[in-house]
Amino acid sequence: MSADTNLDIAALDKAHALHPWTHFESFSRDGALVIERGDGCSLWDSDGREYLDAVGGLWCTNIGLGRREMADAIAAQAEKLAFCNTFVDMTNGPAALLSAKLAELAPGDLNHVHFTTGGSTAIDSAYRMVAYYQSCAGRTDKTHVIARNSSYHGSTFATISIGKRAGDKMPEFDYKTDGIHHISAPDCYRAISDRSEAEFCDDLVAEFEAKIEEVGPDKVGGFFAEPIQASGGVVVPPEGYLKRMAEVCRKHDILFIADEVVTGFGRLGHWFASWDEFGVQPDIICCAKGLSSGYQPIGATIFSDQIWDAMQGDRWYASGFTYAGHPVACAAALKNIEIIERENLLHHAAQVGRYFEERLSVLEALPLAGDVRGRKLMMCVESVADKVTKALLPDHLDVGKRISDAAEARGLMVRPMGHLNVMSPPLVITQSQVDFVAETLEH
Ligand code: PLP
């Protein structure tokens, strides 16, 4: 029963709400956990129980919850101007200021911003931008894109098709995937077998080149890549992989689209990981989540001078959302960025992230832990039946949930995904909270 309302929130929810990504049988059995309050890395449920949220919402509560300053900025903007569309030739202060700030933070000549409502719509917009840009540049057939297995780029019609994870597509629905092609994930744990990491990298790059030849270099217009595949299982690519993939893109006039929905805004200790962590200059960066730390829904497709220049002329850019450049969401993002800068949270995330990696590595000794991987504040434990053969457990679809249920009973939230448990805590996590995560999972 909720203390605030005296209503049975869980019962109302169960009766009326269809949750995203719901497994009906387990939902009808257990219902939802009702969270009432958040502060920093902590959440409290409706019975007053506290949890350390090592999931960070959904890879997103970067500055932590419960910040009065954020609430004030949101309230002030809602009172002053709660809405103003940014179609055609109208704008508002927060949208213009945020676009300039993102141009300052993004690497290289990524000086232009198309605002969206979240990560999926940022990727969806980038997908349209690929064909639009290529056509403007006179390459009208370059409408095909290449992405990778184990990727997740969102849940719209187009983005669920650009991504490719087992079970993501409803079998009842006919997804049109013409012009979207997939190549192997850079999954060192599962795919490297008897090759060295360098050989594996060579093979991945060769596969990409072969796929371009197969589809036709005059047809491939874009390549989508998360710098570290997040929901696909925190897949950290082999050394040099992203740089080499970007070089192949340049050779064939293929736009490199970095999906930084998770890796942006500090998760790896940088504003954006493509350049600062992996040395790659993308043509487009898509971001969301940490852009507002989840305080407001917002995303952005940030793109290069080259794309902007090619777009100019007597033509329409016929794409955009009512809430693009939403003044309240942009005000929240600006305040969020100000807090990250003022509190030096990128530096903190890099330091505490290294400690997180180190502390979680003790889990490698556990009998089920086949792989403990990730980087800084993006980590994952993969459970297996046999560490040598990497065979999965008979109940592998449930093992992550069993582990997360046991952790939750002890006040820790870690995200279950089949046989994986994923962690992406707020950047403000402390060393002692990291110790709590490691100790809870270890025992
Ligand atoms: N891209 C990546 C890498 C993601 O992890 C997600 C969501 O988790 C998305 C895109 C989609 O973002 P949203 O759920 O905000 O639409």
Residues whose N, C-alpha, C, O or C-beta is under 5 A from the ligand:
A	BS01	PLP	G118 G119 S120 T121 Y152 H153 G154 E226 A230 D259 V261 V262 A288
